[in-house]
Amino acid sequence: MTAGPRVATPPPLRWDGTALHLLDQTRLPGEEVVVTLSGADDTAAAIKRLAVRGAPLIGVAAAYGLAMEVARTPTMTALERGAAVLAGARPTARNLGWAVERVVAAALARPDDVAAAARAEAEAIHREDEAASAALARHGADALDAELPPGPVTVMTHCNTGALAASGRGTGLAVIADLAERREIHVLACEARPLLQGARLTVWELRRLGIAHSLLVDAAAAGLLRGGAVHAVVTGFDRVAANGDVANKVGTYGLAVLAHHHRIPFYVAAPTSTIDLDCKSGAGIPIERRPPSEVTTFAGRRIAPPATFAENRAFDVTPADLVSAIITEEGIAKNPYGPALAEFVRLAQG
């Protein structure tokens, strides 16, 4: 597909100081519908059904959800209840729990005005996430530009990691977009479950960015990687353990194995808030399991025989030794990582 004209992507969320307005990503690409949220319960529900998604962005949304909850009921009981509801919405992405913990800590530090403290912390998280997207996009594009051969290149990506998944430009797709401003690039976007996020969202974003792209059946990735048609694989990530093991959308592990076997660089990108130093390895990362109906039905119609069970895991874990480098707003951690991940987190947290 040739690149088309650039069209501005609507913001995935907007905070008006009182309520949170979300672009419902389950309705894309067919409709651009905005839903308005007012507290912890409706924000958690939006996160669960993937109306808002992407590890960094659900952290931002959860922070605002908790801020709205304590604005409505400025008590420690409401703070604790709202935090528990939001933290349990989706288990794999580290940013969700990280953002909730920050808002809780800020509110506890100001018991005289928990609502103002929670709101200020949520707004700070939002600003920081936007700045992180811009910085990691630049770092990642610098690394790819230096490593890839001169001339036009083809990059494969999985899931959705652009402006719909984080504040600002995004994560993995932000790196690709920054690179596309420097050289000719063609993107192969995998369909990616759950809910075919690559087909529905990544392609929609690439089209609006004016970047040449093709939609790729997930099962076709192996042949393309073997045939030398791909120069690099770039994805996001939802949690990284202290040893560098990476959790990302299901199917990422297979791409990493293939890329490693065929000596193709495999990069993952996300802010340092996604790194979990308390988790020693990928074995400790909780893996979200989603409803079987997402697999057994399509467009509201059953496609599998009645009573069919579907193992619908939303994520898998890629061992650290298959990842060429981790891209963050603080720079690049190349394999082997050593103390680099901890240092990135220390810098980011001041």
Summary of the structure (lengths in Angstrom):
residues: 350
radius of gyration: 19.5
end to end distance: 44.1
largest distance: 63.4
contacts: 1298
relative contact order: 0.12
helix: 44%
strand: 18%
